Amino acid sequence: MLRLKSALYNISVEDLIREAVKSYQKEIPLLESCLLPGDFCDGGMEVIELPYSVPFKIGSHVQEIVVTDVPAYRCTKCGDIQRDVELVATIEEVFNQEMEERLGSHEPLPSSISLHDLM
């Protein structure tokens, strides 16, 4: 199906996938309730955006670069903040690839980058 659509619109499969990912919009799923470590809070969860600091190692030097607009969950009752572990791991993986590409093309490293710019 991908090859057929890419041939129909005369674009590469990679460009078709890239455009589909860019245009994909969906609500971030909510967690049902707050789970404090070792405790249970019956508060509801809301989606918020918070910065996330990623350490990037260049030789023996470690530089902290902030990824902005990262979704997280906040309990409306106790205020506990929770992050999606899989999302954070994927951000770190994509982030490292992006920074290595920038170093390879002699681009300066940013002090911060938006999550949307990583996509």
C-alpha positions as CSV (number, residue, x, y, z in Angstrom):
1,M,0.0,0.0,0.0
2,L,2.8,2.4,0.8
3,R,4.6,1.8,-2.5
4,L,1.4,2.2,-4.4
5,K,0.6,5.6,-2.7
6,S,4.1,6.8,-3.2
7,A,4.0,5.9,-6.9
8,L,0.6,7.6,-7.2
9,Y,1.8,10.9,-5.7
10,N,5.3,10.6,-7.3
11,I,7.1,10.8,-3.9
12,S,9.5,8.4,-2.2
13,V,8.1,6.0,0.5
14,E,10.3,7.8,3.0
15,D,8.8,11.2,2.1
16,L,5.3,9.8,2.2
17,I,5.9,8.4,5.7
18,R,7.5,11.6,6.9
19,E,4.5,13.6,5.6
20,A,2.0,11.2,7.2
21,V,3.8,11.4,10.6
22,K,3.9,15.2,10.4
23,S,0.2,15.5,9.7
24,Y,-0.9,12.9,12.3
25,Q,-2.8,14.5,15.1
26,K,-4.4,12.7,18.0
27,E,-5.2,13.4,21.7
28,I,-2.6,12.2,24.1
29,P,-4.3,9.4,26.1
30,L,-4.9,10.1,29.8
31,L,-3.9,7.9,32.6
32,E,-6.9,6.7,34.6
33,S,-5.7,7.7,38.0
34,C,-2.6,8.7,40.0
35,L,-0.2,6.1,41.2
36,L,2.2,7.4,43.7
37,P,5.2,5.2,44.4
38,G,4.0,2.7,47.1
39,D,0.7,4.5,47.5
40,F,-2.5,5.1,45.7
41,C,-4.1,8.5,45.1
42,D,-7.6,8.6,43.5
43,G,-6.9,11.9,41.8
44,G,-7.5,12.4,38.1
45,M,-4.6,13.0,35.7
46,E,-4.2,15.9,33.3
47,V,-1.7,16.2,30.4
48,I,0.8,19.1,30.7
49,E,3.9,20.0,28.9
50,L,7.2,20.2,30.7
51,P,10.9,20.6,29.7
52,Y,13.1,17.5,29.8
53,S,16.8,17.7,30.2
54,V,18.9,15.3,28.2
55,P,22.6,14.8,28.9
56,F,24.7,14.6,25.7
57,K,28.2,13.4,25.9
58,I,30.9,14.8,23.6
59,G,34.2,13.1,24.5
60,S,34.6,13.5,28.2
61,H,32.3,16.6,28.4
62,V,28.6,16.2,29.2
63,Q,26.3,18.9,28.0
64,E,22.7,19.2,29.2
65,I,20.3,20.1,26.4
66,V,16.6,20.8,27.2
67,V,13.9,19.3,25.1
68,T,10.8,21.6,25.5
69,D,7.1,20.7,25.2
70,V,7.4,17.2,26.4
71,P,4.0,15.8,27.6
72,A,3.7,14.6,31.2
73,Y,0.9,13.7,33.5
74,R,0.0,15.7,36.6
75,C,-2.4,14.5,39.3
76,T,-5.2,17.1,39.9
77,K,-5.4,16.0,43.5
78,C,-1.8,15.6,44.9
79,G,0.2,17.3,42.1
80,D,2.4,14.3,41.5
81,I,4.1,14.4,38.0
82,Q,4.5,11.3,36.0
83,R,6.3,10.8,32.6
84,D,5.8,8.1,30.1
85,V,8.9,5.9,30.3
86,E,8.7,4.7,26.7
87,L,8.3,8.3,25.4
88,V,11.3,9.5,27.4
89,A,13.4,6.6,26.1
90,T,12.4,7.3,22.5
91,I,13.1,11.0,22.9
92,E,16.6,10.3,24.2
93,E,17.2,7.9,21.2
94,V,16.0,10.3,18.6
95,F,17.7,13.2,20.4
96,N,21.1,11.5,20.3
97,Q,20.7,10.7,16.6
98,E,19.8,14.4,15.9
99,M,22.8,15.7,17.9
100,E,25.2,13.3,16.2
101,E,23.9,14.4,12.8
102,R,24.4,18.0,13.8
103,L,28.0,17.3,15.0
104,G,28.7,15.4,11.8
105,S,27.6,18.4,9.6
106,H,29.5,20.8,11.9
107,E,26.3,22.5,13.1
108,P,26.3,24.0,16.6
109,L,24.4,22.2,19.3
110,P,21.4,24.0,20.7
111,S,20.9,24.8,24.4
112,S,17.2,23.6,23.9
113,I,15.1,22.0,21.2
114,S,11.4,21.5,20.9
115,L,10.0,18.0,20.9
116,H,8.1,19.0,17.7
117,D,11.4,19.9,16.1
118,L,12.7,16.4,16.8
119,M,9.8,14.9,15.0
